[in-house]
Amino acid sequence: MVVKSRTYICRDGTCLIVEFYTQYSYEKKWTKTSEKEGLRMISEEMPETDAEGTLKYILSEIAKGKIITLGECRFKLEN
């Protein structure tokens, strides 16, 4: 059985399930990414940081409509 990883963004007591997308600098296409995959990417790009804390920060910023770049990888909210 496969269980899809879910990512939540919470604001003012309301939590939403979100899908986020990533793109390496050499790619043209954005790819839907799971939380687990996002953590792996963060660990590869910035191994000295706390991946979970960094992902929480990235999710809070992309919820504001920003695109966040970490090393060679960009993160954004749904297309």
LINPERA-V153947 format. One record per backbone hydrogen bond with DSSP energy under -0.5 kcal/mol. CO is the residue of the C=O (numbers start at 1). NH is the residue of the N-H. E is the energy in kcal/mol with one decimal. If there is no record, write none. Layout:
co:nh:e
CO:NH:E
CO:NH:E
This chain:
co:nh:e
1:3:-0.5
2:4:-0.5
7:18:-3.0
9:16:-2.6
11:14:-2.4
13:15:-0.5
14:11:-2.8
16:9:-2.3
18:7:-0.7
19:78:-0.6
20:33:-2.8
21:76:-2.2
22:31:-2.7
23:74:-2.6
24:27:-2.3
31:22:-2.4
33:20:-0.7
34:38:-2.6
35:39:-2.4
36:40:-1.8
37:41:-2.5
38:42:-2.4
39:43:-2.3
40:44:-2.0
41:45:-2.5
42:46:-3.0
46:49:-1.9
49:51:-0.8
50:54:-2.4
51:55:-2.5
52:56:-2.2
53:57:-2.1
54:58:-2.7
55:59:-2.9
56:60:-2.1
57:61:-2.0
58:62:-2.8
59:63:-1.5
61:64:-1.1
61:66:-1.4
62:65:-1.8
66:68:-0.5
68:75:-2.8
70:73:-2.1
72:25:-2.6
73:70:-3.5
74:23:-1.7
75:68:-2.1
76:21:-3.0
